[in-house]
Amino acid sequence: MSPPARRPSPLLLALGGYAVTRVLGLAVLAVAAAATGKDGFHRLSGRWDSVWYVRIAEHGYGYQVTLPNGDVHSDLAFFPLLPVLERGLSAVLPLDAAGAGLLVSWTASLAAAWGVFRCGEHVVSARAGVVLAVLWGVYPTAFVQSMAYTETLFTALAAWSLYAVLRGRWILAGLLCALAGLTRPTAAALIAALAVTAAVTLVRDRRLPWRTLAGVLLAPLGWLGYVAYVGVRESSVTAYFDVQAAWGNSIDGGVALARFIASQPWPAALGLCAALALLGWLVVLCVRQGQPLPLLVYTVGVVVVSLVGAAYFGSRPRLMMPAFGLLLPPAAALARLRTGPAAAALAALALASAAYGAFTLLGSGPP
């Protein structure tokens, strides 16, 4: 009698399932690009923000462009970790900076899926962790995970930092958070997650272990370091925020978002309001699910940062993508289903996400 076949490990299922979503997205993009006569691969590494990162990798900071309306866009708006990695890899591998950016993004996407799986496994179950990793891969703007953007690198650092906190490894969490702070301004949400968790620990236990304190002190160094660098370079304490404001990314408390919705035809405005209501419902579900404090604070923080800025509306779903905690309630629900229905639901979402990604990437505007 032959021994029963060994089932794949949950981690292998999570990474394999996630990789399938990304391969599917690239395949649909390739077919759509061939049908329309466009260069799909170029859209992944040679347009929009990717161009700015490549320019920093090749020439350092110092480039800016003046728009017809007089606005000045400076490359100081972009954090340095991705271009540093692009520069380093292109120096030792037969790749240009753009190709190195894709290598970083694709490698980081697997590291992110791994970290997302571990967080889901820790909070709910291994099965929920698998579904969570795949759900993150079928997020509506998941096509950005295949681009030379910072979302995958940041999510990988954030997920593993949060997992380190959940396991009580505060110094590692702080170091990863510091690196996240060199990647995206959204690291402010991760810094807050560590600080709030430590503060609650101090109030609850009336003591703060030195490792926890060290992790909290390490956490903001990357973010603060880059903001300080821009300030010294431009001889202004508020220089970084001035640069962001010139890009239209100032904090306005959601005024720009409200104005955009109000400017739309009523069917579109209702649809956007419904999407915001769904987002709010997901946040409520995260609270009711009893997610650990660091994950909850991080998730809510990313959502808030994405909504209160005056950024281009089309970028907001992308800015929210690192908030993988939003997907944990639906992941837990899908994990309770039998394998067949759950796999069918994920496959349908993967196809929809891939189609939307191809449509967006082959369009005219940035994601």
Phi, psi and omega in degrees: 000123184286147179292151179296146180295139179284133177283146177300147178293153178304322179298317179297320177296319180296310182291320178295314178298318178297315181300323178298321179297321181287320177297319178299316179300317179292323180294316179295320177298317180298316179295315181295321179294318178296322181290330182259356180073026180251162181266095182294321182297323180297329180292338182279330188229354188230024178220162174056225186299330180304323181296320180295317179297318180296318180297320177295319180299322185274328188231356184080182180282158177135358181265142173210157180229140178258123182280162180304330181275003178097350178294142180249121177255117182254148178288354176291351176287345186256128182288158197270345191296314180299309179297329176296316178294321177299315180296314182295315182291321180292341178279336184245350180240156178283059181226148169277178185297324180295316177296322178295325177298319177294320179299316178298313184296315183291321177294316180295330180296322177290320176296323178293314179300322178297312180295320178298317177301313182299320179295315179296321178297318182292320186278319186242287183190166178297320180297317177295325177297320177299311181297320180299316180297319180290321178299321178297328178284347179246014172308145185309321179258029181295345177301334178296336179293344177260004181260164177278059177248178185264357187300317182290319179297315180294315182296322178299312180295319181293315182297316181287329175295315178295319179296323177297319177297315180299332179265004178078017181261077191289323181294316176299318179300317180295319179296316179294323177295321177298319176294321176299325178291345174266004186250312183212150176295339179299348177302343176303325179292322179289319177300316179297321181299316179292319183293316181295318179298318178294320180297318178296321177299318180296316181293320184288315186262350183059026175201157180228113179303147185296329178293322177296314179299317180298318179297318179295321180288327178288326190307314185273000189297321180295310181298310180296323180298317181289319177300320178294321178300314179295320179298316179293319182297322183260002179057043179207133180297327183262016188303313182300316181291329176293319178298315179296320179297323178296331175279355183084022184250027179287162178274121181235010178074014179098006181297315180298321179297314180297319180294321179297314180297318181294336182277352184273156171303151189301325177297319179292321179297319178296320178297318179293321177296322178295321178295320178293324177295320177297319178299315178297322178296320178297321178297317178299318179297324177298319179293313181294332178290345181074037180299146178305147186306313182298319179294319181293314180297317178299312182299310180297321179298316179297319179298313182297313180301324182288336185262331188271356179271163180268029185290162173308129188301321184296343180274346188298317177300323177293319180297332182274348187301325178295349180280065186293343177299333177300332184271355183291320176299311176295329177296318179296322179294315179295326181294338179279347179281164172294159186302317183301303179299322180296316180295322179296318179297316180294322179296318179296318178295323179295318179295317180296317179296319180295318180295317179295321179297315179296318180299316182289314183295327181272003176276192188263337187263162178285155176285000000 
